[in-house]
Amino acid sequence: MQVQVARIGKPHGIRGEVTVQLFTDAPEERFAPGATLDIEDFDANSLVGAIAPAGVLTVAGSRWNKKILVVRFKEVANRNDAETMRDTRLTFDSATVGSDDEDGYYEHDLIDLPVYLAQEIGEDGYLPEEPIAHVVGLQTMPTQDLLILENVADGEEVMIPFVEELIPAIDIEEGYVVINPPAGLLELNGSDDEDEEADDSERD
């Protein structure tokens, strides 16, 4: 199965480097020197095809610039090439992933999974009838990934650090996520919105 890894963003500098929007929780591996990534919806007769005629980009190097990953591809020689590659989406074949990746999760595996609070799970292990949220995204960061949830009650989005202490269980096969967030985290975004609305009304 082809899995999206990233979308190429704007050029960085004059030597063909590009920024990338990440869709993977393993950027250091996917963008290691020598790694190859497939170009999604590749057209050999396009401008992109002229730069990468095989429909593949080879990573020459990558580095973090604050929270943005900057990548250099062997096929992208200069800033003009980098601009041509802008908005190109890159994929890899998940069937080629080795056993070392078995503990990792891909965003497409997590999207739409129901989320339950650890303290609401019965001693018999049965899940509550209704989840408190659903997974809507996975944000990859240099130091800590974030799981993005949408609350069932109010539709607000909440980000939870992707660590075992806060997310003690993820069962892809059974299809659910268990979280153990600190008090108030799930209401944090909603309260911020209410504060903004209150400030607006005071100004009016």
Secondary structure, DSSP 8 states (H G I E B T S, - for coil): -EEEEEEEEEEETTTTEEEEEE--S-HHHHTSTT-EEEETT--TTSHHHHH-TTSEEEEEEEEEETTEEEEEETT--SHHHHHHTTT-EEEEEGGG--GGGTT---HHHHTT-EEEEGGGS-TT----SS-SEEEEEEE--SS--EEEEEETTT--EEEEE--TTT--EEETTTTEEEE---TTHHHHHHHHHHHHHHHHHHH-
